[in-house]
Structures are given as structure tokens and as C-alpha cells.
Amino acid sequence: MASSVTDVDNPQQGGKKGKDNNKDLLVLVDHKLAEINHSMSNLTGRLDDMEKRIEELESTRDFKEFRVEM
């Protein structure tokens, strides 16, 4: 007796379960990308703040305070 094999579980064959798995994966990737974008925004903001502070210290020519903060 030959057994019949269905490709419902194989995402490469376009089965329903595979499509659900692909959607889940896309949601996870989208979530991680949002986290990375948020982290990058925070780091960029902090870097901008540091650059402003460096410019302030350089403009006052207070090199002793500049060294302490660095």
C-alpha cells in the first residue's frame, strides 16, 4: 500500500503551515528591526549630545575640564 504524502508542512511548497511560519518570521524580523532602529536613534542622540558638549568645552578653551570629561 502506497502512502500519500501532502506538502502542507513544507513552506517551500506553499502549504498553509509554511505561510503561517513565514508570517511569524516576518513579524519577528520586523520587531527586531524596530528594536535596532530604536537603539540606533538613541545612540545617535547621545553622540550628538557629546559632540555639542565637546564643542562647548573647546569654545571656552577650558582644556583641564575638557580632559576631565573625556
The first five atom37 places (N, CA, C, CB, O) and aatype in JSON, in Angstrom:
{
  "aatype": [12, 0, 15, 15, 19, 16, 3, 19, 3, 2, 14, 5, 5, 7, 7, 11, 11, 7, 11, 3, 2, 2, 11, 3, 10, 10, 19, 10, 19, 3, 8, 11, 10, 0, 6, 9, 2, 8, 15, 12, 15, 2, 10, 16, 7, 1, 10, 3, 3, 12, 6, 11, 1, 9, 6, 6, 10, 6, 15, 16, 1, 3, 13, 11, 6, 13, 1, 19, 6, 12],
  "atom_mask": [
    [1, 1, 1, 1, 1],
    [1, 1, 1, 1, 1],
    [1, 1, 1, 1, 1],
    [1, 1, 1, 1, 1],
    [1, 1, 1, 1, 1],
    [1, 1, 1, 1, 1],
    [1, 1, 1, 1, 1],
    [1, 1, 1, 1, 1],
    [1, 1, 1, 1, 1],
    [1, 1, 1, 1, 1],
    [1, 1, 1, 1, 1],
    [1, 1, 1, 1, 1],
    [1, 1, 1, 1, 1],
    [1, 1, 1, 0, 1],
    [1, 1, 1, 0, 1],
    [1, 1, 1, 1, 1],
    [1, 1, 1, 1, 1],
    [1, 1, 1, 0, 1],
    [1, 1, 1, 1, 1],
    [1, 1, 1, 1, 1],
    [1, 1, 1, 1, 1],
    [1, 1, 1, 1, 1],
    [1, 1, 1, 1, 1],
    [1, 1, 1, 1, 1],
    [1, 1, 1, 1, 1],
    [1, 1, 1, 1, 1],
    [1, 1, 1, 1, 1],
    [1, 1, 1, 1, 1],
    [1, 1, 1, 1, 1],
    [1, 1, 1, 1, 1],
    [1, 1, 1, 1, 1],
    [1, 1, 1, 1, 1],
    [1, 1, 1, 1, 1],
    [1, 1, 1, 1, 1],
    [1, 1, 1, 1, 1],
    [1, 1, 1, 1, 1],
    [1, 1, 1, 1, 1],
    [1, 1, 1, 1, 1],
    [1, 1, 1, 1, 1],
    [1, 1, 1, 1, 1],
    [1, 1, 1, 1, 1],
    [1, 1, 1, 1, 1],
    [1, 1, 1, 1, 1],
    [1, 1, 1, 1, 1],
    [1, 1, 1, 0, 1],
    [1, 1, 1, 1, 1],
    [1, 1, 1, 1, 1],
    [1, 1, 1, 1, 1],
    [1, 1, 1, 1, 1],
    [1, 1, 1, 1, 1],
    [1, 1, 1, 1, 1],
    [1, 1, 1, 1, 1],
    [1, 1, 1, 1, 1],
    [1, 1, 1, 1, 1],
    [1, 1, 1, 1, 1],
    [1, 1, 1, 1, 1],
    [1, 1, 1, 1, 1],
    [1, 1, 1, 1, 1],
    [1, 1, 1, 1, 1],
    [1, 1, 1, 1, 1],
    [1, 1, 1, 1, 1],
    [1, 1, 1, 1, 1],
    [1, 1, 1, 1, 1],
    [1, 1, 1, 1, 1],
    [1, 1, 1, 1, 1],
    [1, 1, 1, 1, 1],
    [1, 1, 1, 1, 1],
    [1, 1, 1, 1, 1],
    [1, 1, 1, 1, 1],
    [1, 1, 1, 1, 1]
  ],
  "atom_positions": [
    [[0.84, -1.17, 0.0], [0.0, 0.0, 0.0], [0.89, 1.23, 0.0], [-0.96, 0.0, 1.21], [1.73, 1.39, 0.88]],
    [[0.71, 2.1, -0.96], [1.5, 3.32, -1.07], [0.88, 4.39, -0.2], [1.59, 3.79, -2.54], [-0.34, 4.56, -0.15]],
    [[1.75, 5.12, 0.49], [1.23, 6.19, 1.35], [1.24, 7.5, 0.58], [2.07, 6.32, 2.66], [2.12, 7.76, -0.25]],
    [[0.26, 8.3, 0.86], [0.14, 9.59, 0.2], [0.8, 10.66, 1.08], [-1.36, 9.95, -0.07], [0.51, 10.74, 2.27]],
    [[1.67, 11.45, 0.51], [2.37, 12.5, 1.26], [1.87, 13.84, 0.76], [3.92, 12.38, 1.1], [1.91, 14.14, -0.43]],
    [[1.42, 14.64, 1.7], [1.0, 16.01, 1.34], [2.07, 16.98, 1.77], [-0.37, 16.37, 1.99], [2.79, 16.73, 2.74]],
    [[2.17, 18.05, 1.08], [3.2, 19.04, 1.34], [2.66, 20.23, 2.15], [3.79, 19.53, 0.04], [3.12, 21.36, 1.98]],
    [[1.68, 19.98, 3.0], [1.1, 21.07, 3.78], [2.13, 21.65, 4.76], [-0.14, 20.57, 4.55], [2.11, 22.85, 5.02]],
    [[3.02, 20.82, 5.3], [4.0, 21.28, 6.27], [5.26, 21.85, 5.63], [4.37, 20.14, 7.19], [6.12, 22.38, 6.33]],
    [[5.4, 21.75, 4.34], [6.6, 22.21, 3.66], [6.41, 23.64, 3.16], [6.96, 21.27, 2.48], [5.62, 23.88, 2.25]],
    [[7.12, 24.62, 3.76], [6.93, 26.01, 3.35], [7.36, 26.28, 1.91], [7.68, 26.92, 4.27], [6.88, 27.23, 1.29]],
    [[8.25, 25.47, 1.38], [8.69, 25.67, 0.02], [7.6, 25.3, -0.99], [9.94, 24.87, -0.25], [7.61, 25.76, -2.13]],
    [[6.69, 24.47, -0.56], [5.61, 24.06, -1.43], [4.39, 24.96, -1.3], [5.22, 22.62, -1.14], [3.4, 24.78, -2.0]],
    [[4.45, 25.94, -0.41], [3.36, 26.89, -0.29], [2.21, 26.4, 0.55], [0.0, 0.0, 0.0], [1.09, 26.9, 0.4]],
    [[2.44, 25.44, 1.42], [1.38, 24.94, 2.29], [0.97, 25.99, 3.31], [0.0, 0.0, 0.0], [1.7, 26.95, 3.56]],
    [[-0.21, 25.8, 3.9], [-0.74, 26.78, 4.85], [0.18, 26.95, 6.05], [-2.12, 26.35, 5.33], [0.42, 28.08, 6.49]],
    [[0.7, 25.87, 6.57], [1.57, 25.94, 7.74], [2.85, 26.72, 7.41], [1.92, 24.52, 8.24], [3.34, 27.5, 8.23]],
    [[3.37, 26.52, 6.23], [4.56, 27.25, 5.8], [4.31, 28.73, 5.69], [0.0, 0.0, 0.0], [5.17, 29.54, 6.05]],
    [[3.14, 29.1, 5.2], [2.8, 30.52, 5.09], [2.69, 31.15, 6.47], [1.49, 30.71, 4.32], [3.13, 32.28, 6.68]],
    [[2.09, 30.42, 7.41], [1.99, 30.92, 8.78], [3.38, 31.1, 9.39], [1.15, 29.96, 9.64], [3.64, 32.09, 10.07]],
    [[4.26, 30.14, 9.15], [5.62, 30.24, 9.67], [6.34, 31.43, 9.07], [6.4, 28.96, 9.39], [7.08, 32.14, 9.76]],
    [[6.14, 31.66, 7.77], [6.77, 32.8, 7.12], [6.26, 34.11, 7.7], [6.51, 32.76, 5.61], [7.04, 35.05, 7.88]],
    [[4.96, 34.19, 7.98], [4.39, 35.4, 8.58], [4.96, 35.62, 9.97], [2.85, 35.3, 8.65], [5.29, 36.75, 10.34]],
    [[5.07, 34.54, 10.75], [5.65, 34.65, 12.09], [7.09, 35.14, 12.02], [5.59, 33.3, 12.81], [7.5, 35.99, 12.8]],
    [[7.84, 34.61, 11.08], [9.23, 35.01, 10.91], [9.31, 36.49, 10.51], [9.92, 34.13, 9.86], [10.16, 37.22, 11.02]],
    [[8.44, 36.91, 9.6], [8.43, 38.31, 9.19], [8.1, 39.23, 10.36], [7.43, 38.52, 8.06], [8.68, 40.31, 10.49]],
    [[7.18, 38.82, 11.21], [6.83, 39.62, 12.38], [8.04, 39.72, 13.32], [5.62, 39.0, 13.12], [8.33, 40.8, 13.83]],
    [[8.73, 38.61, 13.54], [9.92, 38.63, 14.4], [11.02, 39.51, 13.82], [10.44, 37.21, 14.6], [11.64, 40.28, 14.55]],
    [[11.25, 39.4, 12.54], [12.28, 40.21, 11.89], [11.9, 41.69, 11.96], [12.48, 39.78, 10.42], [12.76, 42.54, 12.22]],
    [[10.63, 42.0, 11.72], [10.16, 43.37, 11.79], [10.34, 43.93, 13.21], [8.69, 43.46, 11.36], [10.74, 45.08, 13.38]],
    [[10.03, 43.12, 14.22], [10.19, 43.54, 15.61], [11.66, 43.81, 15.94], [9.62, 42.46, 16.56], [11.98, 44.83, 16.56]],
    [[12.54, 42.91, 15.52], [13.97, 43.1, 15.76], [14.49, 44.35, 15.05], [14.76, 41.87, 15.3], [15.3, 45.09, 15.61]],
    [[14.03, 44.57, 13.83], [14.44, 45.75, 13.09], [13.99, 47.03, 13.79], [13.88, 45.7, 11.66], [14.73, 48.01, 13.83]],
    [[12.78, 47.01, 14.34], [12.29, 48.17, 15.1], [13.16, 48.41, 16.33], [10.82, 47.96, 15.51], [13.46, 49.56, 16.66]],
    [[13.56, 47.34, 17.01], [14.44, 47.47, 18.18], [15.79, 48.06, 17.78], [14.64, 46.11, 18.85], [16.33, 48.92, 18.48]],
    [[16.33, 47.59, 16.67], [17.63, 48.1, 16.19], [17.51, 49.58, 15.83], [18.12, 47.27, 14.96], [18.39, 50.37, 16.17]],
    [[16.44, 49.94, 15.14], [16.24, 51.35, 14.77], [16.13, 52.22, 16.01], [14.99, 51.51, 13.91], [16.67, 53.32, 16.05]],
    [[15.42, 51.74, 17.03], [15.28, 52.49, 18.27], [16.64, 52.67, 18.96], [14.29, 51.78, 19.22], [16.97, 53.76, 19.42]],
    [[17.41, 51.6, 19.01], [18.74, 51.67, 19.61], [19.65, 52.62, 18.86], [19.37, 50.28, 19.65], [20.38, 53.4, 19.46]],
    [[19.59, 52.56, 17.54], [20.42, 53.45, 16.73], [20.02, 54.91, 16.94], [20.31, 53.08, 15.24], [20.89, 55.79, 16.99]],
    [[18.74, 55.17, 17.06], [18.27, 56.54, 17.31], [18.78, 57.05, 18.65], [16.74, 56.59, 17.28], [19.22, 58.19, 18.77]],
    [[18.72, 56.18, 19.67], [19.23, 56.57, 20.98], [20.72, 56.86, 20.93], [18.95, 55.47, 22.0], [21.18, 57.86, 21.48]],
    [[21.47, 55.99, 20.27], [22.92, 56.19, 20.18], [23.26, 57.45, 19.39], [23.58, 54.97, 19.53], [24.19, 58.18, 19.74]],
    [[22.52, 57.7, 18.33], [22.76, 58.9, 17.53], [22.49, 60.15, 18.36], [21.87, 58.89, 16.26], [23.24, 61.13, 18.28]],
    [[21.43, 60.13, 19.15], [21.12, 61.26, 20.01], [22.19, 61.5, 21.05], [0.0, 0.0, 0.0], [22.58, 62.63, 21.3]],
    [[22.68, 60.41, 21.65], [23.75, 60.54, 22.64], [25.02, 61.07, 22.0], [24.02, 59.19, 23.32], [25.71, 61.89, 22.6]],
    [[25.33, 60.61, 20.81], [26.52, 61.08, 20.11], [26.41, 62.56, 19.78], [26.74, 60.27, 18.82], [27.38, 63.31, 19.92]],
    [[25.23, 62.99, 19.35], [25.01, 64.42, 19.07], [25.21, 65.25, 20.33], [23.6, 64.65, 18.5], [25.82, 66.32, 20.28]],
    [[24.7, 64.76, 21.46], [24.88, 65.47, 22.73], [26.35, 65.58, 23.11], [24.1, 64.76, 23.85], [26.81, 66.63, 23.56]],
    [[27.09, 64.5, 22.92], [28.52, 64.52, 23.23], [29.27, 65.49, 22.32], [29.12, 63.11, 23.1], [30.15, 66.22, 22.78]],
    [[28.93, 65.5, 21.05], [29.59, 66.41, 20.12], [29.33, 67.87, 20.5], [29.11, 66.15, 18.68], [30.23, 68.71, 20.43]],
    [[28.09, 68.17, 20.91], [27.76, 69.53, 21.35], [28.58, 69.91, 22.58], [26.26, 69.66, 21.66], [29.11, 71.02, 22.66]],
    [[28.69, 68.98, 23.53], [29.46, 69.26, 24.75], [30.93, 69.47, 24.43], [29.3, 68.12, 25.76], [31.55, 70.37, 25.0]],
    [[31.48, 68.69, 23.55], [32.88, 68.86, 23.14], [33.08, 70.24, 22.51], [33.3, 67.75, 22.14], [34.06, 70.92, 22.81]],
    [[32.15, 70.64, 21.66], [32.25, 71.97, 21.04], [32.18, 73.07, 22.08], [31.14, 72.15, 20.0], [32.89, 74.07, 21.98]],
    [[31.31, 72.9, 23.09], [31.21, 73.89, 24.17], [32.52, 74.0, 24.93], [30.07, 73.53, 25.12], [33.0, 75.1, 25.2]],
    [[33.09, 72.87, 25.27], [34.36, 72.87, 26.02], [35.5, 73.44, 25.19], [34.71, 71.46, 26.48], [36.35, 74.16, 25.71]],
    [[35.52, 73.13, 23.9], [36.56, 73.67, 23.03], [36.43, 75.18, 22.89], [36.5, 73.0, 21.66], [37.43, 75.89, 22.84]],
    [[35.19, 75.66, 22.84], [34.99, 77.1, 22.65], [35.38, 77.89, 23.89], [33.53, 77.39, 22.29], [35.76, 79.05, 23.77]],
    [[35.29, 77.3, 25.08], [35.68, 78.01, 26.31], [37.17, 77.89, 26.57], [34.9, 77.47, 27.5], [37.71, 78.55, 27.45]],
    [[37.83, 77.06, 25.81], [39.27, 76.83, 25.96], [39.64, 76.31, 27.34], [40.04, 78.11, 25.67], [40.76, 76.52, 27.81]],
    [[38.69, 75.65, 27.99], [38.95, 75.06, 29.3], [39.42, 73.63, 29.09], [37.67, 75.11, 30.22], [38.65, 72.68, 29.23]],
    [[40.71, 73.49, 28.76], [41.24, 72.19, 28.4], [41.32, 71.25, 29.6], [42.62, 72.35, 27.77], [41.25, 70.03, 29.44]],
    [[41.47, 71.81, 30.81], [41.5, 70.96, 32.0], [40.15, 70.27, 32.17], [41.86, 71.8, 33.27], [40.11, 69.06, 32.39]],
    [[39.05, 71.01, 32.08], [37.72, 70.41, 32.19], [37.46, 69.47, 31.02], [36.64, 71.49, 32.26], [36.81, 68.44, 31.17]],
    [[37.97, 69.85, 29.87], [37.82, 69.02, 28.67], [38.43, 67.64, 28.91], [38.47, 69.69, 27.45], [37.82, 66.62, 28.61]],
    [[39.67, 67.64, 29.46], [40.35, 66.36, 29.74], [39.59, 65.55, 30.79], [41.79, 66.6, 30.22], [39.47, 64.33, 30.67]],
    [[39.08, 66.23, 31.82], [38.35, 65.52, 32.87], [37.12, 64.83, 32.3], [37.93, 66.49, 33.99], [36.85, 63.67, 32.63]],
    [[36.38, 65.52, 31.45], [35.16, 64.92, 30.88], [35.47, 63.82, 29.88], [34.32, 65.99, 30.22], [34.69, 62.89, 29.72]],
    [[36.61, 63.93, 29.21], [36.97, 62.89, 28.25], [37.44, 61.68, 28.99], [38.04, 63.38, 27.27], [37.79, 60.68, 28.37]]
  ]
}
